[in-house]
Amino acid sequence: MNLALFDLDHTLLPIDSDYEWGQFLVRIKAVDPDAFEKSNAEWFAQYQAGTLDPVKYLEFTFGTLSKFPRKQLDAWHEQFMKEVILPKITPQALDLLQQHHDAGDLVAIVTATNSFVTEPIAKALGVDFLLATDPETTDAGEITGKLGNEPTYGPGKVFHTKAWLETMDMTLDSFDKTFFYSDSHNDLPLMMLVTDPIATNPNAKLEAHAEQHGWVILNLFDK
């Protein structure tokens, strides 16, 4: 059996779901447009540059979510899925996932975007396993504003992947082949551990690294 790991944003989706969720909140006027949009753009620029502090960013993200009842958040997310995410799911991405499912591979999404945003997206893509940072919640399911676990960012993706496999008494060495599809140089820590790293719609830094090391480069959609 093989293991197929996928980043989400700009890998399976041609957009950044985290950034788009922030823009959605601005658009529906759930947050102060000027202040939030400025912060959202700054965080996104830091992510692209590889300078993002994931803990500070997630505290900002979860702090925003904690201002609203979970019932309201879930209703907004359903609207977000219909208006933003579902129209961006491409046949190419679904076909790639299906190829791995048909081969009997163990498939998971490993994303830096938090699980509140990404869990419904993973379900829409037909992926059962999602490795993402969870918001801390109360017994009633309300978001507190704090992190529930280690950020799934950079080396954190390695930590989460290994911890997840351990729950099934497996390691990366348990598989004949291990694939990781990603667009970003931020994911190099995990990409360098798998047998088959695949630079998917890669940014410039990852594309250069992939070319230097002879990695497969895959473009699922136009950048």
Number of C-alpha atoms within 10 A of each C-alpha: 12 17 21 21 27 23 23 23 20 20 23 26 20 19 17 15 22 19 16 16 19 20 18 19 19 18 13 10 10 14 17 11 16 9 10 16 18 10 15 20 14 12 20 16 13 13 17 13 12 13 11 17 13 20 14 10 18 21 15 17 20 20 17 18 18 19 15 13 12 16 11 9 17 13 10 16 21 12 13 18 18 11 12 16 22 14 9 14 17 15 11 13 16 14 11 12 21 17 11 16 15 8 10 12 20 17 21 20 24 27 25 24 26 21 18 19 19 23 18 16 20 17 12 15 18 14 19 13 16 21 24 26 26 21 24 17 16 9 7 7 11 18 25 17 19 18 20 13 12 15 24 23 24 19 14 21 26 19 15 20 21 14 15 16 13 12 9 8 9 13 14 17 10 13 14 10 15 21 20 25 26 31 27 25 22 22 24 20 15 20 23 11 14 18 16 17 23 20 28 24 23 23 16 12 13 21 20 14 15 18 12 9 9 10 14 14 19 15 13 18 16 6 10
